[in-house]
Amino acid sequence: MPTLDDDQPQSLRVRLKGAGTRAKDAAVQAKATAIKGYWPIVERVCRERVGPAAVSVIRDDEKVTEIARTIYPVLPLALRLFVRESEFVNFCLANRDRLLLSHEPGCGVGDKPAPGTGSA
């Protein structure tokens, strides 16, 4: 029967904690990539739902949060199942400059990201 010396439980804890951290980081990265893939849709919905008035309030955290919460329910189901509303709001806050700067119509409709939008 194998025996455990005093260092093995500590080492196992450290390795498990490291694996958990790496898994969490990978999940956060996957969600950010998913949002980026649907970003043209986010831009289009933002322009349609919020309109030009949003440009004047893009620096206001509360207003950006309100805009993101307005957009979230009309996003494709696939994205909403993968990304919680709070994660989407945080992503929009971090990427607020990109949210309304695009003047081209959003491409990609339906539940699939537009081709070539998976990286930013």
Buried (B, 14 or more C-beta within 10 A) or exposed (E): EEEEEEEEEEEEEEEEEEEEEEEEEEEEEEBBEBBBBBBBBBBBBBBEEBEEEBEEBBEEEEBBBBBBBBBBEEBBEBBBEBBEBEBBBBBBBEBBEBBBEBEEEBBBEEEEBBEEBEEE
